Amino acid sequence: MFIIFFIEEKNNYFRILNLNEELNEKVNQRTEELRLINVELSEKNKRMEKELEMARRIQEAFIPKIFPFPEKIKVTGFYMPMHSL
């Protein structure tokens, strides 16, 4: 009886070790996947920020610095680009 119990406990111990190793491998795989996705998102974010800056500059170029109106009419303009959407 004692020998059977010991063998079962030993088998359970090795099963737990094996499951623990498999779990660690999966966690490491997912961590690496997340790291790669994070790098990709960071690169896309930098590209998007550059595109937004370019759009801001283009929009500012359309707005005249001096309004060509007669002195009897006062016109002012204000443009504030959004930093992000």
N, C-alpha and C positions, 0 to 999 in steps of 0.2 A: 504494500500500500504506500509506504513512504517513498519507494523508488519511483512509482508511477507519478506520484504527486511532484516529486523533484523534476522528473523529465518534463511534465506538463509546464511547470514553472519556468524551466530552462527554455522550452520552446516559446512560451509567451514572452520571455525576456528578449529572445532573438527576434521574434516578430515585432516587438515594440522598437527595437533598435533599427530594424529594417524600415519600418514605417517612418520612424524619425528621420532616417537618412533620405528617404523618398520625399518627405515633406521639406527638408532643407534644400534639396535639389530644386523642387518646384518654387520655393520662395526665392532662391537665387536666380532662377530663370525669369520669374516675374519681375524681380528687381531690375534685371538687365533690360528687359523689355520696356519697363517704365523709364529707365535712364535714356534709352534710345529715343523713345517718344518725346521725352522732355527736351532732348537736344533738337529734335526736329521742330517741335513747337517753338522753341527759342529762336531758331533760325527763321521760321515763318513770321514770328512776331517782329523781329528786326526788319525783315523785308516790308512788312505792313507799315511799320513806323516810317521807313524811308518813303514809301508810296504816299502816305499821309502828308509828309513834309513836302513832297513834290506837288501834291494837289493844293496844299496851302499856298505855296509860292505861285502856282499858276493862277489861282483865284485872286490873290493879291495883285497880280499883274493886270488883271482886267479892271480893277478899280482905279480910276484916275486919281492922281495925287493933287491936281488942281482942277477944280470944276470950272468949265468954260461958260459961265453964266454972266449976264450983265450985273453990274453992281447993285441994281435996284432989287434984285432977287437974291436972297441969301439961301444957299443950299449947303448943307454939311453932310458928310457921310462918315460912317464908322463901320469898320469890319473887324470882327474878332473871330479868327478861325477856332474851331473846336480842337482841343488837344487829342481827343479820341472819340470814337463813336460809341 
